[in-house]
Amino acid sequence: SDLITVSNDRNLGIAGATNKGLELARGKYVALQDHDDISLPPRFQAQVEFLDSHPDVALVGTAALQVDDHDSVLERLVQPTDDLQLKWGLLYGCCFHNTSLMIRRSVILDEGGFRQNPLFPFAPDYDLFSRIACRYRLANLAEPLVLWRRHSKNTSFSNAEQQQQSEVAIAFRNVCALMDSASESTSEWRYRDFLGLRAFLLTAAGKFPTLSPDQVTAGLRFLG
C-alpha cells in the first residue's frame, strides 16, 4: 500500500506534526486535509492539473461546503480566486480553506515549513501562506471540492480567541512589512492604530462600518 501512517510519541502540535509529514513526503505536491474533513472525488485531479498547467503558481485551494456531523450542507464557503485579490486578502486575514490546499512541496521546504512561532502559535498556516505570497503566485478554484466539518471540537471553535489573536499578529506583521515599517512593528500605539484600520477594511461589502469614531481615527492615523 502507498498509505503510510505516522505516529508521534508526544504531541508535536499542528506545525510540528505537519513538518514531520513533509520530511517523509516524496511527492511533487502536498495536499492538506484535516482529519475529520472530506475531499470530494474530483479534488486532487483538478488541483494537480491546475498546478501542472500553471508552473508559476505555488499553491491552489478550493471553495468549500461547510457540513455538520451528518454531512448535511450548512453553507457554501467561497474565497477569492485571483492572485492579486488573494495577496490583498492575506494582508488582513487568511483567505484559504486550509483543508483544501495543494502546495508544491519544494516551495514549503524553501520557506522553512510551518513555523512554531510563540507570537502566533494558533495560525501557522496563515503565517506560511503569507510568506509564500511574497515570492509566488497563488490561486483558488471556484468549485467547492472539500467538505469542511463544523462542530464544537474544531480547533477554530475551541481555540477561537487564541486563533484570532494569532491571525491579527500575523496581519499586523504583513502590513508593516508592506509599508516598510518593520522597525515600528512592536510599538503598542502602532498596533492599536492597525486594529482600527483592520476593523474598517474587514467590514462586509455593502454594509456600513459599525465603528466608533476612535477606531476610524486610529485607522487613518495608521495610514498616515
C-alpha positions, 0 to 999 in steps of 0.5 A: 500500500502507498498509505503510510501512517505516522505516529508521534510519541508526544504531541508535536502540535499542528506545525510540528506534526505537519513538518514531520509529514513533509520530511517523509513526503516524496511527492511533487505536491502536498495536499492538506486535509484535516482529519475529520474533513472530506475531499470530494472525488474530483479534488486532487485531479483538478488541483494537480492539473491546475498546478501542472498547467500553471508552473508559476503558481505555488499553491491552489485551494478550493471553495468549500461546503461547510457540513455538520456531523451528518454531512448535511450542507450548512453553507457554501464557503467561497474565497477569492480566486485571483492572485492579486485579490488573494495577496490583498486578502492575506494582508488582513486575514487568511483567505484559504480553506486550509483543508483544501490546499495543494502546495508544491512541496519544494516551495514549503521546504524553501520557506522553512515549513510551518513555523512554531512561532510563540507570537502566533502559535494558533495560525501557522498556516496563515503565517506560511501562506503569507510568506509564500505570497511574497515570492509566488503566485497563488490561486483558488478554484471556484468549485467547492471540492472539500467538505469542511466539518463544523462542530464544537471540537474544531480547533477554530471553535475551541481555540477561537480567541487564541486563533484570532489573536494569532491571525491579527499578529500575523496581519499586523506583521504583513502590513508593516512589512508592506509599508516598510515599517518593520522597525515600528512593528512592536510599538503598542500605539502602532498596533492599536492604530492597525486594529482600527484600520483592520476593523474598517477594511474587514467590514462586509461589502455593502454594509456600513462600518459599525465603528466608533469614531476612535477606531476610524481615527486610529485607522487613518492615523495608521495610514498616515 
